[in-house]
Amino acid sequence: MRLRLGVPVKALAQELSQLKEDQDVEAFASTLASPFPVIVVKGGLEGMLSSSIVADRQALFEVDGGMMGATMALFPTYYVFMYEYPASLNNLFTYLEKCIFQIADARKLPTSVITFVNALDCNTEN
């Protein structure tokens, strides 16, 4: 079975940088113009050697757990530093915030996230 490249995966690719095995994460981080958090992967996505979260021109921490672990680490980095979620990942991060981590605040869920959650509920009842 092949995985389809879904919208969250495509959106996540915008928050991802790949390095060759011999490149240094700290040195790469210092060259980034944007202060916003990104996932930096050493090696390829299929042969990932390591992944790190980089923000504000420095490597913050290395992440275990492949792309899933890196994605789950990227979300709280945005949340903790109070960065606005990137538009491409807003629905995914809002879903994680409200439905997975159950963080309460005054913001309402976007309709697209409500629709997604309702679709999940329908699929679990079958």
PAFI-83377 format. One line per field, with one value per atom (N, C-alpha, C, O): residue number from 0; residue in three letters; z, y, x. Coordinates in steps of 0.001 Angstrom, whole numbers, plus 500000, padded with zeros to 6 digits. Layout:
N
vexfi = (NUM;...)
dotor = (Ala;...)
c3 = (Z;...)
c2 = (Y;...)
c1 = (X;...)
This chain:
126
vexfi = (0;0;0;0;1;1;1;1;2;2;2;2;3;3;3;3;4;4;4;4;5;5;5;5;6;6;6;6;7;7;7;7;8;8;8;8;9;9;9;9;10;10;10;10;11;11;11;11;12;12;12;12;13;13;13;13;14;14;14;14;15;15;15;15;16;16;16;16;17;17;17;17;18;18;18;18;19;19;19;19;20;20;20;20;21;21;21;21;22;22;22;22;23;23;23;23;24;24;24;24;25;25;25;25;26;26;26;26;27;27;27;27;28;28;28;28;29;29;29;29;30;30;30;30;31;31;31;31;32;32;32;32;33;33;33;33;34;34;34;34;35;35;35;35;36;36;36;36;37;37;37;37;38;38;38;38;39;39;39;39;40;40;40;40;41;41;41;41;42;42;42;42;43;43;43;43;44;44;44;44;45;45;45;45;46;46;46;46;47;47;47;47;48;48;48;48;49;49;49;49;50;50;50;50;51;51;51;51;52;52;52;52;53;53;53;53;54;54;54;54;55;55;55;55;56;56;56;56;57;57;57;57;58;58;58;58;59;59;59;59;60;60;60;60;61;61;61;61;62;62;62;62;63;63;63;63;64;64;64;64;65;65;65;65;66;66;66;66;67;67;67;67;68;68;68;68;69;69;69;69;70;70;70;70;71;71;71;71;72;72;72;72;73;73;73;73;74;74;74;74;75;75;75;75;76;76;76;76;77;77;77;77;78;78;78;78;79;79;79;79;80;80;80;80;81;81;81;81;82;82;82;82;83;83;83;83;84;84;84;84;85;85;85;85;86;86;86;86;87;87;87;87;88;88;88;88;89;89;89;89;90;90;90;90;91;91;91;91;92;92;92;92;93;93;93;93;94;94;94;94;95;95;95;95;96;96;96;96;97;97;97;97;98;98;98;98;99;99;99;99;100;100;100;100;101;101;101;101;102;102;102;102;103;103;103;103;104;104;104;104;105;105;105;105;106;106;106;106;107;107;107;107;108;108;108;108;109;109;109;109;110;110;110;110;111;111;111;111;112;112;112;112;113;113;113;113;114;114;114;114;115;115;115;115;116;116;116;116;117;117;117;117;118;118;118;118;119;119;119;119;120;120;120;120;121;121;121;121;122;122;122;122;123;123;123;123;124;124;124;124;125;125;125;125)
dotor = (Met;Met;Met;Met;Arg;Arg;Arg;Arg;Leu;Leu;Leu;Leu;Arg;Arg;Arg;Arg;Leu;Leu;Leu;Leu;Gly;Gly;Gly;Gly;Val;Val;Val;Val;Pro;Pro;Pro;Pro;Val;Val;Val;Val;Lys;Lys;Lys;Lys;Ala;Ala;Ala;Ala;Leu;Leu;Leu;Leu;Ala;Ala;Ala;Ala;Gln;Gln;Gln;Gln;Glu;Glu;Glu;Glu;Leu;Leu;Leu;Leu;Ser;Ser;Ser;Ser;Gln;Gln;Gln;Gln;Leu;Leu;Leu;Leu;Lys;Lys;Lys;Lys;Glu;Glu;Glu;Glu;Asp;Asp;Asp;Asp;Gln;Gln;Gln;Gln;Asp;Asp;Asp;Asp;Val;Val;Val;Val;Glu;Glu;Glu;Glu;Ala;Ala;Ala;Ala;Phe;Phe;Phe;Phe;Ala;Ala;Ala;Ala;Ser;Ser;Ser;Ser;Thr;Thr;Thr;Thr;Leu;Leu;Leu;Leu;Ala;Ala;Ala;Ala;Ser;Ser;Ser;Ser;Pro;Pro;Pro;Pro;Phe;Phe;Phe;Phe;Pro;Pro;Pro;Pro;Val;Val;Val;Val;Ile;Ile;Ile;Ile;Val;Val;Val;Val;Val;Val;Val;Val;Lys;Lys;Lys;Lys;Gly;Gly;Gly;Gly;Gly;Gly;Gly;Gly;Leu;Leu;Leu;Leu;Glu;Glu;Glu;Glu;Gly;Gly;Gly;Gly;Met;Met;Met;Met;Leu;Leu;Leu;Leu;Ser;Ser;Ser;Ser;Ser;Ser;Ser;Ser;Ser;Ser;Ser;Ser;Ile;Ile;Ile;Ile;Val;Val;Val;Val;Ala;Ala;Ala;Ala;Asp;Asp;Asp;Asp;Arg;Arg;Arg;Arg;Gln;Gln;Gln;Gln;Ala;Ala;Ala;Ala;Leu;Leu;Leu;Leu;Phe;Phe;Phe;Phe;Glu;Glu;Glu;Glu;Val;Val;Val;Val;Asp;Asp;Asp;Asp;Gly;Gly;Gly;Gly;Gly;Gly;Gly;Gly;Met;Met;Met;Met;Met;Met;Met;Met;Gly;Gly;Gly;Gly;Ala;Ala;Ala;Ala;Thr;Thr;Thr;Thr;Met;Met;Met;Met;Ala;Ala;Ala;Ala;Leu;Leu;Leu;Leu;Phe;Phe;Phe;Phe;Pro;Pro;Pro;Pro;Thr;Thr;Thr;Thr;Tyr;Tyr;Tyr;Tyr;Tyr;Tyr;Tyr;Tyr;Val;Val;Val;Val;Phe;Phe;Phe;Phe;Met;Met;Met;Met;Tyr;Tyr;Tyr;Tyr;Glu;Glu;Glu;Glu;Tyr;Tyr;Tyr;Tyr;Pro;Pro;Pro;Pro;Ala;Ala;Ala;Ala;Ser;Ser;Ser;Ser;Leu;Leu;Leu;Leu;Asn;Asn;Asn;Asn;Asn;Asn;Asn;Asn;Leu;Leu;Leu;Leu;Phe;Phe;Phe;Phe;Thr;Thr;Thr;Thr;Tyr;Tyr;Tyr;Tyr;Leu;Leu;Leu;Leu;Glu;Glu;Glu;Glu;Lys;Lys;Lys;Lys;Cys;Cys;Cys;Cys;Ile;Ile;Ile;Ile;Phe;Phe;Phe;Phe;Gln;Gln;Gln;Gln;Ile;Ile;Ile;Ile;Ala;Ala;Ala;Ala;Asp;Asp;Asp;Asp;Ala;Ala;Ala;Ala;Arg;Arg;Arg;Arg;Lys;Lys;Lys;Lys;Leu;Leu;Leu;Leu;Pro;Pro;Pro;Pro;Thr;Thr;Thr;Thr;Ser;Ser;Ser;Ser;Val;Val;Val;Val;Ile;Ile;Ile;Ile;Thr;Thr;Thr;Thr;Phe;Phe;Phe;Phe;Val;Val;Val;Val;Asn;Asn;Asn;Asn;Ala;Ala;Ala;Ala;Leu;Leu;Leu;Leu;Asp;Asp;Asp;Asp;Cys;Cys;Cys;Cys;Asn;Asn;Asn;Asn;Thr;Thr;Thr;Thr;Glu;Glu;Glu;Glu;Asn;Asn;Asn;Asn)
c3 = (500000;500000;500000;500775;499141;499057;499797;499773;500451;501133;500141;499336;500202;499388;500080;501308;499305;499866;500164;499279;501397;501781;502066;502104;502263;502494;503697;503580;504872;505987;505672;506105;504925;504584;503652;503824;502662;501759;502536;502313;503451;504243;505145;505319;505709;506590;505832;506403;504571;503757;503700;503522;503848;503857;505142;505182;506177;507475;507702;508843;506615;506686;505862;504753;506406;505665;505769;506834;504670;504655;504553;503774;505346;505317;504886;505064;504321;504028;505343;506339;505324;506538;507204;508432;506405;506959;507336;507822;507125;507469;508949;509539;509546;510957;511137;510468;512030;512266;512818;512371;513780;514366;513305;513254;512465;511413;510442;510023;510082;509186;509841;509201;511119;511840;511823;511699;511945;511995;510671;510624;509594;508283;507961;506984;508759;508464;508714;509716;507801;507921;508828;509536;508805;509558;511001;511242;511963;513356;513674;514737;512763;513049;513081;512348;513928;514066;512768;512048;512495;511374;511829;512815;511090;511307;510379;509187;510924;510115;510187;511264;509010;508906;508294;507273;508924;508341;507603;508141;506354;505514;504814;504861;504179;503479;504395;505526;503904;504706;504962;506019;503997;504184;504952;505656;504835;505551;506565;506642;507342;508269;509328;510027;509429;510442;511755;512837;511646;512834;512409;511246;513367;513103;514314;515452;514038;515082;514837;513716;515902;515786;515897;516841;514917;514835;514842;514148;515626;515646;516039;516796;515521;515860;515697;516537;514588;514172;515107;515166;515851;516680;516765;516708;516904;517086;518524;519464;518689;520035;520669;521808;519907;520434;519313;518252;519569;518629;519001;520169;518006;518201;517828;516814;518653;518330;517714;517869;517028;516544;515107;514720;514307;512893;512657;513472;511520;511149;512087;512346;512599;513533;514800;515282;515333;516519;516261;517106;515088;514740;514614;515068;514001;513854;515217;515482;516076;517409;518248;519181;517942;518637;518043;518751;516756;516103;516650;516890;516845;517337;518664;518732;519730;520990;520909;521686;519985;519823;519369;519874;518415;518006;519174;519420;519887;520956;522109;522569;522574;523732;523463;524330;522260;521936;521403;520977;521435;521039;519611;519321;518722;517304;516722;517128;515785;515069;514210;513568;514200;513399;511930;511462;511198;509761;509097;509475;508118;507456;506924;506972;506421;505833;506876;506536;508150;509212;510269;511295;510038;511039;511464;512660;510517;510878;511624;512602;511173;511849;513270;514209;513440;514773;515666;516866;515114;515901;516344;517474;515461;515828;516973;517958;516848;517911;519224;520284;519144;520331;521042;522251;520290;520896;521169;522220;520234;520322;520914;521608;520656;521173;522529;523499;522605;523847;524758;525914;524237;524987;525720;526915;524973;525503;525283;524149;526356;526262;526152;526871;525255;525162;524554;524297;524322;523868;522369;521894;521625;520172;519822;520476;518790;518301;517267;516602;517152;516144;514758;514558;513797;512413;511915;512351;511013;510462;509881;510038;509216;508611;509668;509413;510839;511910;512496;512786;512677;513178;512226;512662;510937;509931;510007;509940;510148;510252;511490;511398;512642;513884;513759;514201;513160;512981;512066;512292;511043;510148;510904;510675;511782;512601;513511;513646;514134;515008;514247;514764;513023;512211;511849;511823;511570;511191;512368;512153;513577;514736;515187;515918;514754;515147;514294;514695;513122;512222;512625;511974)
c2 = (498829;500000;501241;501329;502182;503428;504522;504587;505375;506521;507644;507953;508248;509436;510635;510727;511543;512763;513711;514436;513711;514510;515950;516299;516771;518196;518446;519251;517791;518070;517728;518437;516652;516277;517314;517702;517767;518814;520097;520772;520431;521646;521538;522511;520376;520181;520332;520770;519980;520091;521536;521770;522497;523910;524270;525273;523471;523729;522758;522452;522277;521216;521582;522103;521309;521473;520169;519552;519754;518531;518879;519748;518192;518366;517066;515983;517185;516006;515488;516208;514226;513591;514360;514394;514985;515643;517114;517770;517642;519034;519166;518277;520288;520560;521326;522334;520851;521474;522887;523803;523080;524414;525411;526543;524982;525873;526229;527380;525243;525495;526456;527389;526221;527052;528516;529402;528769;530153;530888;532114;530145;530778;531095;531792;530599;530800;532242;532846;532781;534167;534279;535273;533264;533315;532852;531909;533509;533061;531895;531284;531587;530602;529182;528864;528323;526951;526146;526283;525319;524380;523059;522990;522020;520704;520607;520893;520207;519990;518505;517945;517880;516434;516183;516773;515303;514871;513563;512647;513490;512335;512576;513681;511562;511678;511402;510949;511675;511412;509921;509524;509097;507652;507069;506072;507666;507190;508217;508540;508726;509812;509370;508378;510127;509844;510549;509990;511770;512522;513665;514068;514178;515378;516287;515832;517579;518590;519688;519886;520394;521583;522791;522908;523677;524859;526076;526100;527091;528346;529475;529283;530633;531844;531649;532061;531008;530801;529911;530023;529009;528052;526738;526698;525663;524340;524252;524422;523981;523920;522546;522430;521499;520142;519130;519410;517933;516823;516027;515970;515418;514739;513269;512925;512406;510976;510733;511554;509630;509246;509611;509664;509863;510125;511378;512301;511394;512579;512811;513957;511742;511923;512618;513556;512169;512793;514235;515105;514490;515856;516774;517918;516281;517076;517370;518488;516357;516546;517478;518106;517583;518526;519926;520915;520014;521316;522092;523296;521400;522060;522797;523997;522124;522870;523968;524921;523844;524910;526183;527268;526053;527224;527725;528929;526810;527193;527871;528933;527277;527792;529172;530045;529366;530651;531660;532758;531270;532120;532648;533775;531814;532153;531812;530832;532606;532274;531053;530969;530112;528905;529283;530205;528576;528863;528544;527582;529339;529153;527731;527162;527160;525821;524735;523649;525019;524024;524468;523804;525567;526107;525087;524904;524429;523473;522267;521814;521747;520602;520976;520241;522113;522519;522874;522601;523474;523769;522478;522381;521483;520169;519562;519089;519573;519035;519780;519165;521099;521935;521620;521389;521612;521491;520046;519752;519149;517801;516773;515852;516916;515945;516401;515647;517619;518125;518800;519101;519038;519609;520895;521050;521808;523122;524053;524278;524576;525427;526897;527372;527592;529040;529572;528803;530864;531489;531341;531654;530866;530758;529593;528550;529795;528736;527901;528376;526660;525793;526225;526555;526229;526501;525392;524244;525749;524787;523561;522442;523757;522628;521641;520438;522124;521231;520502;519309;521191;520547;519444;518350;519724;518726;517516;516376;517763;516684;515824;514597;516450;515723;514910;513763;515495;514762;513566;512510;513710;512585;511489;510306;511852;510856;510111;508890;510859;510245;509251;508176;509591;508696;507431;506344;507561;506400;505484;504287;505963;505113;504351;503367;504798;504115;502885;502019;502784;501639;500428;499388)
c1 = (500843;500000;500894;501846;500585;501345;500606;499377;501364;500765;500552;501430;499390;499134;499750;499735;500285;500856;499707;499252;499237;498084;498464;499644;497463;497678;498582;499505;498366;499268;500723;501631;500953;502323;502932;504087;502161;502652;502913;503919;502002;502159;503384;504118;503602;504745;506050;507049;506058;507272;507771;508967;506872;507269;508014;508727;507858;508495;509651;509997;510245;511242;512467;512345;513645;514892;515671;515719;516277;517070;518548;518942;519358;520802;521463;520905;522652;523452;524024;524085;524441;524943;526069;526153;526945;528122;527885;528806;526679;526400;526069;525455;526482;526254;524941;524711;524091;522785;522949;522259;523847;524066;524530;524049;525463;525965;524849;524733;524023;522897;521905;521420;521606;520642;521054;520207;522335;522811;522643;522748;522381;522201;520747;520470;519822;518402;517989;518373;517212;516754;515530;515367;514674;513428;513638;514390;512979;513091;512151;512259;511236;510203;510754;511690;510177;510656;510502;509513;511489;511460;512052;512786;511718;512311;513516;513412;514646;515844;516171;516376;516214;516434;517806;518158;518575;519845;519581;518960;520065;519770;518441;517901;517926;516647;515479;515658;514274;513084;512903;512413;513297;513159;514329;514165;515503;516677;517138;518323;516199;516476;517486;517282;518574;519587;519253;519433;518771;518362;517462;517447;516715;515916;516025;516132;515994;516119;515098;514630;514762;513933;514866;515647;514765;515613;514705;513689;515067;514311;515246;516198;514961;515708;517217;518017;517571;518965;519780;521004;519086;519818;519066;517837;519829;519222;518734;519510;517431;516870;517056;517509;516696;516827;516715;516156;517265;517149;515899;515516;515271;513994;514115;514722;513535;513419;512049;511145;511891;510568;510271;509104;511284;511070;510251;510245;509554;508776;507602;507235;507008;505888;506386;505752;507500;508069;508463;508250;509041;509451;508240;508279;507166;505946;505331;504890;505306;504746;505621;505120;506905;507789;507696;507887;507405;507289;506088;506180;504968;503756;503989;503720;504481;504639;505702;505664;506639;507623;506926;507215;506006;505212;504372;504300;503742;502821;503556;503136;504638;505369;505963;505933;506502;507099;506074;506432;504799;503678;503789;503388;504341;504354;502993;502369;502537;501311;501601;502648;500672;500875;501013;500345;501875;501971;500637;499970;500249;498950;498799;497709;499884;499810;499561;499091;499873;499688;498679;498536;497985;497071;496014;495788;495369;494318;494881;494287;496017;496640;497030;496723;497705;498135;496960;497001;495914;494717;494050;493572;494015;493473;494291;493723;495610;496464;496226;496109;496156;495970;494661;494642;493573;492244;491830;491261;492110;491558;492525;492094;493793;494762;495296;495241;495810;496394;495370;495669;494159;493037;493421;493168;494035;494404;493211;492789;492686;491494;491894;492773;491242;491361;490074;489147;490005;488765;488507;487415;489505;489318;488390;488400;487599;486714;487460;488382;487042;487635;487191;486022;488110;487710;486769;486860;485884;484926;485628;485140;486758;487474;487967;488001;488346;488787;487581;487670;486462;485241;484800;484441;484826;484452;485374;484914;486683;487659;487398;487412;487161;486902;485618;485566;484582;483320;483526;482935;484347;484630;485377;485124;486274;486979;486004;486077;485091;484098;483244;482938;482852;482024;482795;482219;484089;484899;485161;485355;485178;485452;484218;484329;483030;481802;481539;480762;482168;481925;482708;482614)
